């Protein structure tokens, strides 16, 4: 086998390993939501502290994402990806063995150290290895996450029904071992570009989010703290750290977050879009299994299966959308997707337990399943288009941009999750609180996020028009 043939074979092997890693990551993200009631009961912890298994995980992952792309350029993308899988597998093992909520949160942090590197590193490697079909290969990643959404909740529901919540973390361990074996067989010299890591930037950003989450956690445990110096002091510290972070990023030579990729259009628009998408989509949908229990009294198996239609429809839709992006453009799928997701959240928020359609009665499980399928259609349309729209702004910096996109989406997810947990702690009727939350998210998507779509450049449409006219499509210029 020639070197070129081996290289072509290796890139497909890596794509398979990266896909399996993202599948493992997706399984873990969805399966935890199903286990929230069981963890709360078994570890005798409040919902606020159990919420830290989601928000703390997202916090670490958010900080790691932009750092991973930069470290990969210095240490080697493939080498750092291998290390990320090791950490995630180790963290999964420790989660399954955690004796209390505090050690579970710590184990989830170890998971996040590894999982935060999966997407930016795999996107950078795939962009490098598949320059001729980057849009399709990156788009296919969007169809992998829903597969985890199918496996995770259903497997989690079955495990919770017959074993315990601990085993839901341990399902990642054999997957991680298989991935490590496959990656160990890939040996390729990598070009490394020495880069310094912005430790101060990462630390100040993490401190800002930590102080904000601590304030919300304190308020959830004791609502009377809303007028106390502790609550407002934590909010003040969060503001100070965030201001220090931005001031440092603007003057440091090698920032964690390049200000040119954050504060100027069209990147500013894209980042706000990703922040709100993470808050309204990633965080709120993770509470649907819990909503199925408190609103309709569904069993663990039923609540675990309720996200399956969303995942199946999203997987098929994302795959089809990926292959037609150049023909469709980015803006049309994104706008349709956001509109459909908003509609699905509005319908979920109505809390209908039964509907008669032509004399056929559809119960709570069937209605939720239909609503989740509708959400999957919207997410399958929006995700591949949104992912490629931002990469096309500056494709030579795919790793940095992917990490930044993940950072904003994760930050939105953190804030959204913390807000939902806080609402549920402050209201006496958690089902009513979730109904209001879903309805509010629908309004926010339709009224704020959807208009942002029309401000994001549609470079796919520009390329299609350029082919017809023989002109060169415009690109976003680098700063001088």
Secondary structure, 3 states (H helix, E strand, C coil): CCHHHHHHHHHHHHHHHHHHHHHHHHHHHHHHHHHHHHHHHHCCCCHHHHHHHHHHHHHHHHHHHHHHHHHHHHHCHHHHHHHHHHHHHHHHHHHHHCCCHHHHHHHHHHHHHHHCCHHHHHHHHHHHHCHHHHHHHHHHHHHHHHHHHHHHHHHHHHHHHHCCCHHHHHHHHHHHHHHHHHHHCCCCCCCCCCCCCCHHHHHHHHHHHHHHHHHHHHHHHCHHHHHCHHHHHHHHHHHHHHHHHHHHHHHCCCCCCCHHHCCCCCHHHHHHHHHHHHHHHHHHHCCHHHHHHHHHCCCHHHHHHCCHHHHHHHHHHHHHHHHCHHHHCCHHHHHHHHHHHHHHHHHHCCCCCEEEECCEEEEHHHHHHHHHHHHHHHHHHHHHHHHHHHHCCCHHHHHHHHHHHHHHHHHHHHHHHHHHHHHHHHCCCHHHHHHHHHHHHHHHHHHHHHHHHCCCCCHHHHHHHHHHHCCCCCCCCCCC
